Amino acid sequence: MQSPLFAYNDQQTQERWSLQNKQLLRVALEGHEDLLARKGSMVAYQGLVEFDAEYQGSGQAHARAYTGEGLDLMRCHGQGTVYFANLAQYVHVVDVEQEGLTVDSSYVLALDSSLHHEVIAVDSLYGISGSGKYQLNITGHGKVALMTSGVPLMMQVTPDRYVNCDADAIVAWSTGLRVQMQAQTHSSGVWRRRGSTGEGWELSFMGTGYALVQPSELLPPQNATIGRGLAAQYGMGQHGARGQNQGNVWS
């Protein structure tokens, strides 16, 4: 049998983590370290590999129920090669080091079992029910595979160059960055309703690190509550702000 399809055969490599192609992750298991992956993301494997549901502690389950943020994982162990994918999204392997990584759980495909993850609350000037309010903080040393819809943009943040990102397009950022969620308003246009631009909530990043943005936006946050009164609807006045502690672990 002959076909151009045979050009897409297995890519041989000595690396534990590699990309078969831009949308397919390849991980080699050697028995000494398990892998955690999104449930149902395995598309193929070779060798003696087992898949088990990952135990979720009471604290993690409670945080997931309250915030909607968390990971549905399976544990992969054994010896062999496993291939992972999800809805043909682009896959990116990231080394998590001392500074840590904050990410929306929707974009996590797989991670080393040695990494620790917990739900945190993102600083917000407004009470928002939707994307951005809670995220996952991943710490330790290891690799994590992230997914994006399309080719992403990696933006560098420095003390003299802060970055603003749409809350529905941001995928991940360096944990050490100072983050603030705010409405897309400014003093010169404060009396124009934000709906006239189609832009809503944004995250502002300050400090030193990186922010990863994908070329796709989710649906706008639902049931956004800015506050009471006309001024609050434009982000103004004492009822237009409700502070939270930035970076606090949810518990």
C-alpha positions as CSV (number, residue, x, y, z in Angstrom):
1,M,0.0,0.0,0.0
2,Q,1.3,3.4,-0.9
3,S,0.0,6.8,0.1
4,P,1.3,10.3,1.1
5,L,-0.1,9.5,4.5
6,F,3.1,7.5,5.3
7,A,5.0,10.8,5.5
8,Y,3.3,11.3,8.8
9,N,4.8,8.3,10.5
10,D,6.1,8.1,14.1
11,Q,8.8,10.7,14.9
12,Q,11.8,9.0,16.6
13,T,13.4,10.9,19.4
14,Q,15.2,10.4,22.7
15,E,13.3,13.1,24.4
16,R,10.6,12.2,27.0
17,W,8.4,15.1,25.8
18,S,8.2,16.0,22.1
19,L,5.7,17.0,19.4
20,Q,4.7,14.5,16.8
21,N,3.4,17.6,14.9
22,K,2.0,21.0,16.0
23,Q,-1.3,19.4,17.2
24,L,-0.1,16.1,18.6
25,L,2.0,15.5,21.8
26,R,4.3,12.5,22.1
27,V,5.4,11.4,25.6
28,A,7.8,8.5,26.4
29,L,7.1,6.7,29.6
30,E,9.9,4.7,31.2
31,G,8.2,3.4,34.3
32,H,9.9,5.7,36.9
33,E,7.7,8.8,36.6
34,D,4.0,9.0,35.9
35,L,2.3,11.5,33.6
36,L,-0.9,13.4,34.3
37,A,-3.1,14.1,31.3
38,R,-6.5,15.5,30.5
39,K,-9.1,12.8,30.6
40,G,-9.9,11.3,27.2
41,S,-6.9,13.0,25.5
42,M,-5.0,9.9,24.6
43,V,-5.3,9.1,20.9
44,A,-2.8,6.3,20.6
45,Y,-0.1,4.5,22.5
46,Q,2.6,1.7,22.1
47,G,3.9,-0.5,24.9
48,L,2.7,-1.5,28.3
49,V,0.9,1.6,29.5
50,E,-2.0,1.9,32.0
51,F,-4.5,4.7,32.5
52,D,-6.1,5.4,35.8
53,A,-8.4,8.1,37.1
54,E,-6.4,10.6,39.2
55,Y,-7.6,11.0,42.8
56,Q,-8.9,14.4,43.6
57,G,-8.6,15.5,47.2
58,S,-11.5,17.1,49.1
59,G,-9.9,20.5,48.9
60,Q,-9.5,20.3,45.2
61,A,-13.0,19.0,44.7
62,H,-14.4,21.8,46.8
63,A,-12.4,24.4,45.0
64,R,-13.6,23.0,41.6
65,A,-17.2,23.0,42.7
66,Y,-17.0,26.6,44.0
67,T,-14.9,28.2,41.3
68,G,-15.3,26.1,38.3
69,E,-11.5,25.9,37.9
70,G,-9.6,22.6,38.1
71,L,-8.3,19.7,36.2
72,D,-10.0,16.5,35.2
73,L,-6.9,14.3,35.0
74,M,-5.9,10.7,34.3
75,R,-2.7,9.1,35.5
76,C,-0.6,7.4,32.8
77,H,2.1,4.9,33.9
78,G,4.1,2.1,32.6
79,Q,6.6,1.8,29.7
80,G,5.8,2.9,26.2
81,T,4.9,5.9,24.1
82,V,1.7,7.8,24.4
83,Y,0.2,10.3,22.0
84,F,-2.2,13.1,23.2
85,A,-4.4,15.6,21.4
86,N,-7.6,17.7,22.0
87,L,-9.8,19.0,19.3
88,A,-6.8,19.5,17.0
89,Q,-5.6,22.4,19.1
90,Y,-2.0,23.6,18.8
91,V,0.3,22.0,21.5
92,H,3.2,23.8,23.3
93,V,5.6,22.2,25.8
94,V,6.6,24.6,28.6
95,D,9.3,24.1,31.2
96,V,8.0,25.1,34.6
97,E,10.7,26.4,36.8
98,Q,11.1,28.3,40.1
99,E,8.9,31.3,39.0
100,G,5.9,29.1,38.4
101,L,3.1,29.3,35.8
102,T,-0.5,30.6,36.1
103,V,-2.8,29.1,33.5
104,D,-6.5,28.7,32.7
105,S,-7.2,24.9,33.2
106,S,-9.1,24.8,29.9
107,Y,-5.7,25.0,28.1
108,V,-3.8,22.2,30.0
109,L,-3.2,19.0,28.0
110,A,-0.7,17.2,30.2
111,L,1.9,17.7,33.0
112,D,4.5,15.9,34.9
113,S,3.2,14.3,38.1
114,S,5.9,16.0,40.1
115,L,4.3,19.4,39.5
116,H,1.8,20.9,42.0
117,H,-1.3,22.8,41.0
118,E,-3.8,24.7,43.0
119,V,-6.7,27.2,42.4
120,I,-5.9,30.9,43.0
121,A,-8.0,34.1,42.9
122,V,-7.0,36.8,40.4
123,D,-7.1,40.3,41.6
124,S,-10.3,42.0,40.4
125,L,-11.8,45.5,40.7
126,Y,-15.2,44.1,39.9
127,G,-17.3,41.2,40.8
128,I,-17.2,39.0,37.6
129,S,-18.7,35.6,37.0
130,G,-16.7,34.3,34.1
131,S,-13.2,33.8,32.7
132,G,-10.3,35.3,34.5
133,K,-11.4,35.4,38.1
134,Y,-9.9,32.1,39.1
135,Q,-6.9,30.3,37.6
136,L,-4.6,27.5,38.2
137,N,-1.1,28.1,39.7
138,I,1.4,25.4,38.7
139,T,4.6,25.2,40.6
140,G,7.7,22.9,40.9
141,H,10.1,21.6,38.3
142,G,8.8,19.8,35.3
143,K,7.0,20.1,32.0
144,V,3.4,21.0,31.1
145,A,1.8,20.9,27.7
146,L,-0.5,23.8,26.9
147,M,-3.1,24.1,24.1
148,T,-4.1,27.1,22.0
149,S,-6.6,27.7,19.2
150,G,-4.2,28.8,16.5
151,V,-0.6,30.0,16.7
152,P,-0.2,32.1,19.9
153,L,1.6,35.3,20.8
154,M,4.1,35.4,23.6
155,M,4.4,38.9,25.1
156,Q,7.3,39.9,27.3
157,V,6.5,42.0,30.4
158,T,9.1,44.2,31.9
159,P,9.0,46.9,34.7
160,D,8.9,49.6,32.1
161,R,6.6,47.8,29.6
162,Y,3.4,46.4,31.1
163,V,1.0,44.4,28.9
164,N,-2.8,44.4,28.7
165,C,-4.6,41.3,27.4
166,D,-8.2,40.4,26.7
167,A,-9.5,38.2,29.6
168,D,-11.0,35.8,27.1
169,A,-7.8,35.4,25.0
170,I,-5.2,35.0,27.7
171,V,-3.9,31.4,28.2
172,A,-1.1,31.6,30.7
173,W,1.4,33.9,32.4
174,S,4.4,34.0,34.7
175,T,3.2,33.6,38.3
176,G,5.5,36.3,39.6
177,L,3.7,39.0,37.5
178,R,1.3,41.4,39.3
179,V,-2.1,41.1,37.8
180,Q,-5.2,43.2,37.8
181,M,-8.5,42.6,36.1
182,Q,-10.4,45.7,35.0
183,A,-13.1,47.0,32.6
184,Q,-11.9,48.4,29.3
185,T,-12.6,52.0,30.1
186,H,-10.6,55.2,30.3
187,S,-11.4,58.7,31.4
188,S,-11.8,60.2,27.9
189,G,-14.4,57.6,27.0
190,V,-15.9,56.9,30.3
191,W,-19.4,58.1,29.3
192,R,-19.4,55.8,26.3
193,R,-20.8,52.3,27.1
194,R,-18.2,49.6,26.7
195,G,-20.5,47.7,24.4
196,S,-19.8,50.1,21.6
197,T,-16.3,48.7,21.1
198,G,-17.0,45.0,21.6
199,E,-14.2,44.9,24.1
200,G,-15.0,44.0,27.7
201,W,-12.7,42.8,30.5
202,E,-8.9,42.8,30.4
203,L,-6.0,41.7,32.5
204,S,-3.1,44.1,33.1
205,F,0.3,42.5,33.8
206,M,3.2,44.3,35.5
207,G,6.6,43.2,36.6
208,T,9.0,40.8,34.9
209,G,7.8,37.7,32.9
210,Y,5.7,36.6,30.0
211,A,2.1,36.5,29.0
212,L,0.8,34.0,26.4
213,V,-2.2,35.0,24.3
214,Q,-4.1,32.9,21.7
215,P,-5.7,34.3,18.5
216,S,-9.2,33.3,19.7
217,E,-11.6,34.6,22.2
218,L,-14.1,32.8,24.4
219,L,-17.6,34.0,25.0
220,P,-17.8,37.1,27.2
221,P,-18.1,36.6,31.0
222,Q,-21.7,35.8,31.9
223,N,-23.7,37.7,34.6
224,A,-21.0,40.4,35.0
225,T,-21.9,42.6,38.0
226,I,-20.1,45.9,38.1
227,G,-22.0,47.5,40.9
228,R,-25.0,49.6,41.7
229,G,-26.0,52.8,40.0
230,L,-25.3,54.5,36.7
231,A,-21.7,55.5,37.6
232,A,-20.9,51.9,38.6
233,Q,-22.0,50.7,35.1
234,Y,-19.1,52.7,33.7
235,G,-16.6,51.6,36.3
236,M,-16.9,54.8,38.3
237,G,-17.8,55.6,41.9
238,Q,-17.5,53.7,45.2
239,H,-19.9,51.0,44.0
240,G,-17.9,50.2,40.9
241,A,-15.0,48.5,42.7
242,R,-14.7,45.5,44.9
243,G,-11.1,44.5,45.8
244,Q,-9.7,41.0,46.3
245,N,-6.2,39.9,47.3
246,Q,-4.1,39.3,44.3
247,G,-2.6,35.9,44.0
248,N,-4.3,34.4,47.0
249,V,-4.7,30.6,47.0
250,W,-8.4,29.7,47.0
251,S,-9.4,27.5,50.0
